[in-house]
Amino acid sequence: MKVIVPFGAGGSSDTFARQLIRVIKKENLFPQPLVVINVGGAGGTIGSRRVRHARPDGYTMLMLHEGILTAKHAGKAVYGAEAFEAVAGTGKSPNVVAVKSESAFDSLNDLMAEAKQSPNSLNFAANIGAPSHFVGLILEKADAGTLFNFVQYGGGAERYGAIMGGHVDMSVFSIDEYLRYKDGGLRALAIFSDQRQAAVPDLPTALEQGFDIKSSNMNFWWMPKGTPEGIQNKMAEVIAKAMASKDMQEFMKTSWIEPVTLEGTQLSAEIAAREQTISKVSMRKVDVLPHFERWIFGFVVVLSILAFLQKTDSQSEEPLWNKTSLKVFALSAIYVSILSLTSLSYPLISSAFVFALGLIIADEKKSCATLA
């Protein structure tokens, strides 16, 4: 059986799916091998689309959180939960809103006051149309007049990098993600749960700070529409047994995931409640700006290709790559590499890039003047 995880390998969803399948194999809960296939892209819609169009023969299953609901509401997909058979809901992990450790905001109240006093002044890293975006919209809705400037970033690791690099001011993370990044300079302002969590006992809830916000991630298991009910029930039973195993319970304990398993009417009620919450959020157009460093990288690659083709066709003995060209190419490559591989400040690195580029141009002008 193929289990489609519509995100890249190594993320929270992928890790959870692989752990559960590992337990199923270890406990001999299912006679056939289950194989995880990562089909990332478009916030999970590419993978979910594959399962939607798969044969309802019991050989394909999808594990996807409420992104299946947010994608439809955001207009990224024309289908939602109704296009699948919901088999089970597993695990529940509350979300937190976090900033850089050195941020001037000491509480959620401070952050919300700034976002209300100066709308769109705070940059919020979110995967547009995905749950992280909707949590931000729900946060806005909690206090009329509050507006964030949403900036497109993908998974938790990418959003964390954006905060540490100074590209954005804030984002939301599952508690598991937050605990992984906490020692790297991330600081949470609130957790969106009913009560404080043992993993972060000093972190107040949004409710304590006057904001009626509750938000958590839950992994849902889906099969193609029309899959026989007997197959659905069998898989629900297998998943429930795996969730109850000692290994899975220990995994969820160390990952701070609430060990919840939902089936039948409870599952339907959970999906309906989440869909209702999402439907109440007003979508607004978000200008998704391109990543500047990626444009530069692409520009340099195109110039390199054109230069190679020109060199191939040219009979001239004049060197194609003079010292200035090589310096600009090297500087651009270093700039892109630093932005892509480190979490250094975007404004700082970009300023240094522009300054160095200016020195190269000035040196070139000086050389031309000397020759003249």
N, C-alpha and C positions, 0 to 999 in steps of 0.2 A: 504494500500500500504506500502511495506517495503522500507525504504530508508537506504541503506547501507553506513555507514561512515567507511572507512577502517583504522581507527585509534582508539585509546582508548578514553574513555569518558573524557571530561574536557579539551581537547585540542582546538586549534583555529578552526579546521575544524568542530569538534563536536559541539562547541558552536554556530558557525554560522548556521549550519544545524538545530539545535534545535530551535534557535531563529526564523528562517524563517518559520519552520513548526508550531511553536507556533502562529505566525501571521496568517498563512493560516487557522488554526483552529478558531482563534478569529474572523477573518473577514468572516468566512463561505465561503471560496473561493473554497473548494473542498468537495464534498458530502461524501467521504470516509475518515476514519482516516488514517493519515500518521504516521508510527512508525519508529523511528530511531533505527537501529541495528548496534552496533559497532563490526566490524570484523577486528581487528588489526593484524599486523604481516607482515614481509617481505616488509616494506616500502609501504604498501597499496596494494600489488599484491594479497594477499589472499582474501581480500574483493572484489577487482575488478574481480578476477577470478570467484567468486560466481555469480556476476551479469552477467558476460559474458556467463555463462552456464545456466542462468535462462531462463524460458519460456518468449518469447516476447509478453506477454499478458497484459502488462500495470500495473502489480502488483509489479514490482521491479524496483528500481531506485538507481543509484550510485551518490554520490557527492564526487568528487576527483579532485584535482588541476592538474597541469601539471606533477605530479608524474606519471600519466598514460603514458606520453610521455618519461620521463627520464628513466623509468624502462625498456622500450623496447630498448632504445639506449644503456643502460648499460648492457644489456643481462640478466636482472633479470626477464624479461617476453618476451614471443615470440609474443606478440600482443601489439597493441597500440590503438590510437583513432579509427582506421579503424574497430576495432572489436565491436564498439558500435554505438549507435545513439546519437549524441550530441544534447541535448535539450536546454540548456541555459548556459550562463556564468554570474556569479554574483560576484560583488565586486572586487576591485583591491587594493592591499596593497603593497607598495614598500618595498624592502628589505634594510637592513642596515648591514654593517660589523662592528663588535664590539669586544672590548678587555676588559680586567679587568681595573678598574679605575686606578690602580697603574702602569699600563703598561708604558714602556718607549716610546711607539709610540704615538706621538702627532697628526699624520695625516696619511692619506692613503699613501701619498708619502713616509713617513718614513718606513711604514710597507712594501711596495712594494720594496723599495730599499734594505731592509734587506733580503727579500725573493729572490731577484735577486743576491745579493752579496754572500749569503750563502744559496744556494738551499736546500730545504727539512729541513731547520733548524727550521722553524716555524710550530708548530702543529696546524692543522685546524680541528676543530670538525665538522663532517658532517655525515649525514645518507647516506652511500655509495649507489650510484645509484638513490638517490632521489634528489629533487630540491636543497636542501642545498649543496649537493656535486657539482651539475652542476654550481651553482652560483660561487663556489670556482674555478672551472675549467675555467669559463668565466673570472674571475678575473685574473687568471694566464695568460690567452690568451691575455689580454690587454697590457701586456708588455713582450716581448719575453725574455726567459731566467728565468722568475720567476717560482719558484716551491714551493708548499706547501707540507707538510707531512700530508696527510689526515688520521684522526683517527676516527674510527666508533663510533658514538653516535647517539641516536635516535632523538626524538622530541626536541622542543625548550627548555623545562625545563631541559632535560638531558644535552643538550649542554651548557646551562647556568651554570649548576652545574659543568661541566667539566672545564669551564673557571675559576670559582670562586675557585675550588679546586686546581688549578695550574696544571691540567693534560694537558691542551692545551693552546695555546696562543690566539686563535681567533675563531670566527664563524660568521654565518649570521643569521639574525632574521627578521621576518616581523616587521614593525613599531609598530604594536600592541604588539607583544611579547617584543620588546625592551623597550617600555614604562612601561611594567609590571615589568621588571627586572632592569630598570635603577637605581632606588633607592637602589637596593641591591648590587651595586658595579660594574655595567656594564657601559662602555663608548663607544659610537659609533664614528667611524672615518669618515664615509661617508654614504650617502644614494643614492641608485641607481635609482633615478627618474630624470625627465627632469628639475625640479626646486626644490628649498627648500620647505619643508613642514611646514605648520603652527604649527603642533604638536612639531616640533623640529626646530625652525627658525634659530638657530645658527649652525645647522649641515650642512656643505657644501655637495654638491652633488659630485659624483665621476667625473662628467663632469667638474666641477669647478677646480678639482685637476688634470686635464689632462688625465683622463681615460674615454674612451667612453664606459661606461657600464650602461645599464638600465635593471632593473630586478624587477619584481613584482609577487606576488602570486594572483591567481584568482581561485575561486571555479567553477568547471564545473559540470553540471548535465548530467548524461548519462543514457540511457536505453538499454536493450539487443538489439542486431542487429535483425532487422526484426520486431520490434515493430511498429504497424500500425501508419501511419503518423498522423492520426486524434488524437490519444492518445498523440503523441509527441507534437503536436500543442496545445492541451489542457493543458498539463503540463507546457509548455513554457508560456502560457497565465497566468496560476495560479501563477507561480513563478514571472513573471513580475509585476503582481498586488500586490503580497506580498512585493516585493522590493520597490514599490512605496508608500507603506503604511507609515503612520506617525511613527508608532512604529519601523519599520525596518529602516527608515531613521535616527531616533534618535539613534538607536543601532549602525549603521555604523558611525555616527558622533562621538559618544563617543569612538568608537574603531578605529577611524582614518582610516576607509576603504572608498575608493572612491565608491560612489553609482552608479556603472555601471551595466547595464543589457544588455546582448547580445543575439540575436536570429538570425536564418536564415543565410544570407550571411555574416553579420558582425561577427557572431560566428565562422563560417567556416574560415574566414580570420584571426581571432585572433588565432585559433588553428594552422592554417598553418604557421603563422608567428613565433609562439613559437616553433613549430616543426623544422622549418628551423634554428632557433638560436641554438637549442639543437644539431641538426645534425652536425653543424660546429665545435662542441667541440670534441677534440681528447681525447678518453678514454685511460687511462693507468692503468696497474695493480696496485691495492692498497692492501698492506698487512694489513689485518684486524687482529690486535693483540687481544687476549682474555683479558678480564678484570682480572687482577691479583687477586683482592679481591674475585671475584666470584669463581676462581679456588680454593683458600684457603678454602672458605666456603664449596664448594663441597667436598674437600678433608677431612675436619673435619667431615662432615655428613657421608661420607663413612666409615671413621674410627670408628665413633660412632656405626654405624650399625654392622660392623664387631666385634666390642668389645662386643656388646650386644649378638650377636650370639655365640661368643666364651664363654661368661659367662653362657649362657643357656646350652651349650653342655659340659662344663667343670665340673668335680667333685672336682676340687681342691679348697681348702679353701683359697688359696692365693688371696688377693684382686686384682681385675683386674685393678681398677683405683687407682693408688698410687697418692701421692700428686703432683708429677711432671707432670703426665698425666693430672690431673685436672687443674693445672696451665697453661699448654700449651693450653688446650681446651678453658679455660676462656679467655686467652690472644687473641687467634685467633678469638673468638666470638666478643670480644670488638673491635678488629682491623677492622673486616668486618663491624660491626655496625657503627663505626665512619665513615668509607669511604662511606657507603651506605646512611647514614642519615644526614651527614653534608657536608659542602663545605670546610673543612679544607684542607690544602695543602697535596697532595698525597706524595711527597718526604719526608715531615716532619713526617707524620704519619707512613709511611713505615720504616723510619729510627728509629723511636721510637719503633716500633714493633720488628725490628731486634735486637735493643739494649736490650729490655726487654727479648726477647727470649734467648739472650746470657747470661743474668744474671741467668735465670732459669737453663740453661745447666751447667753453672759454679757452681751453688749451688748444682746441682745433683752430679757433679764430686767430689765436696768437701765432700758431705755426703758419697759417695762410698769410698773415701779415708779414712774417719774416721772409717767406719765400717771395712775396711781392716786392 
